[in-house]
Structure formats: C-alpha cells, structure tokens
Amino acid sequence: MRKITVIVSLLGILLIASSFVQSKNLPQTMVRGKALYTTYCMSCHMEDGKGMENVYPPLAKSDFLKKPAKDLIENILKGQSGEVKVNGVVYNAIMPAQDYLKDEEIADILNYFTNAWGNKNLKLFTPAQVKKLR
C-alpha cells in the first residue's frame, strides 16, 4: 500500500512540474510563432488577426479557436474549404494546407494566435500533437 502511495505522489509531482515547464515555454513559442505567422498567415488574417471582412475570418477574439486542439491542428495541416462560421459571420474562402511546415512550426503558430489579440489558451500545442495527426 505504501508503494502505491509513493508512486501516485511522484506521478502527481511530475504532472504539476510539467505544467510549469510548459508555461515557461510560452514566451519562446510565442516569439517563434509570431515570426512564422507573419510569413505564412498574415497575408490573409492580417497583422492584427482581424482577417478581412467577409473574405478571411478573424483569429482575434475568435470563437473558432475554441474548437478542440485536434481540429485546429488539422485545419492547418489539411487546409480549409467551404463555409465556416466565425463569431457569427459565415466565410467561404479557401485556406491552403500548410503541411509543408514542421511539427514545431505548426505548434508555435497555434500557440501564438491562440494567445494573441484577446485569445487565451491555457494548454500549449506541442510538436508531438501535430506529428500524431500528420
């Protein structure tokens, strides 16, 4: 019984410690993500993340970003076509697949725009999540 208690305690400590490590990585992933966003996303979603009215949806304060992590990752990997509703407005532009980006780059981009312009994501995207969905 004592062994189980010790093991459970150690697992709890590791879990808590890993959450602190992720939060320390947020500033670094945000810097990398912003640079990548500028290169690959800004031409449509704009520098301020507000998109182009009735053409490209906003990422700033976007209800679309509340979707599960899996959906957001796949959206970048596979692209988006057809109608999508964001903040009550329907958009119908094509977003090309960005599957040529590395796993870390996709995670950094997602970490950037899910924590910029009024968005707040408490759990960081990881390269391992992206790799799993490729």
C-alpha positions in Angstrom: 0.0 0.0 0.0 2.9 2.4 0.8 4.4 1.7 -2.6 1.2 2.7 -4.4 1.0 5.9 -2.3 4.6 6.8 -3.2 4.1 6.1 -6.9 0.9 8.2 -7.0 2.6 11.0 -5.2 5.5 11.0 -7.6 3.2 11.0 -10.6 1.3 13.9 -9.1 4.6 15.9 -8.6 5.7 15.1 -12.2 2.3 16.3 -13.6 2.5 19.5 -11.6 6.1 20.1 -12.6 5.4 19.6 -16.3 2.6 22.2 -16.3 5.2 24.8 -15.0 7.7 23.8 -17.8 5.0 24.4 -20.4 4.2 27.9 -19.1 7.9 28.8 -19.2 8.0 27.8 -22.9 5.1 30.1 -23.8 7.2 33.2 -24.3 9.7 31.3 -26.6 6.9 29.6 -28.7 5.1 33.0 -29.0 8.2 34.7 -30.4 8.8 31.9 -32.9 5.1 31.7 -33.7 4.7 35.4 -34.4 7.6 35.2 -36.9 6.0 32.2 -38.6 2.5 33.8 -38.5 4.0 36.9 -40.2 5.4 34.7 -43.0 2.6 32.2 -43.6 -0.7 33.6 -42.2 -0.6 37.4 -42.0 -1.4 38.0 -45.7 -5.0 36.7 -45.1 -5.6 37.0 -41.4 -3.8 40.4 -41.2 -1.2 41.7 -38.7 -3.8 42.4 -36.0 -5.5 39.0 -36.5 -8.8 40.6 -37.6 -8.9 39.0 -41.0 -10.5 40.7 -44.0 -14.2 41.5 -43.5 -16.4 39.0 -45.4 -13.3 37.4 -47.0 -10.9 35.9 -44.4 -12.1 35.1 -40.9 -10.6 36.7 -37.9 -8.3 35.0 -35.4 -8.5 37.8 -32.9 -11.1 37.1 -30.2 -12.3 34.2 -32.4 -14.8 31.7 -31.2 -13.4 29.3 -33.9 -10.3 28.9 -31.8 -12.4 27.2 -29.0 -12.5 24.1 -31.1 -10.6 21.0 -29.9 -6.8 21.1 -30.5 -7.1 18.3 -32.9 -9.4 20.3 -35.2 -7.2 23.4 -35.2 -4.1 21.3 -36.0 -5.9 19.5 -38.8 -7.1 22.8 -40.1 -3.5 24.0 -40.6 -2.3 20.6 -41.9 -5.1 19.9 -44.3 -6.4 23.4 -45.0 -10.0 24.7 -45.0 -12.5 24.9 -47.8 -16.3 25.5 -47.7 -18.3 27.6 -45.4 -17.0 28.3 -41.9 -18.8 30.4 -39.2 -16.6 32.6 -37.1 -18.1 35.0 -34.5 -21.5 34.6 -36.1 -20.2 35.5 -39.6 -20.1 33.0 -42.5 -16.9 32.9 -44.5 -16.2 30.8 -47.6 -12.6 31.3 -48.6 -10.0 28.6 -49.2 -7.2 28.2 -46.8 -4.4 26.0 -48.4 -2.9 23.1 -46.5 0.3 24.1 -44.6 1.5 20.5 -44.3 5.0 21.5 -45.5 5.6 23.3 -42.2 7.5 21.3 -39.5 5.6 20.0 -36.5 7.3 22.5 -34.2 6.4 25.4 -36.6 2.7 24.5 -36.6 2.7 24.2 -32.8 4.4 27.6 -32.5 1.9 29.2 -34.9 -1.0 27.8 -33.0 0.5 28.8 -29.6 0.9 32.3 -31.0 -2.5 33.1 -32.3 -4.4 31.2 -29.6 -2.7 33.5 -27.1 -2.7 36.8 -29.0 -5.3 39.5 -29.7 -7.5 38.7 -26.7 -7.3 34.9 -27.1 -6.2 32.8 -24.1 -5.2 29.2 -24.5 -4.1 27.5 -21.2 -2.7 24.4 -22.7 0.2 24.7 -25.2 0.2 22.9 -28.5 3.1 20.5 -28.9 5.0 19.2 -31.9 4.1 15.7 -30.7 0.4 16.6 -31.1 1.0 17.7 -34.7 3.1 14.7 -35.6 0.3 12.4 -34.3 -2.2 14.0 -36.7 0.0 14.1 -39.8 
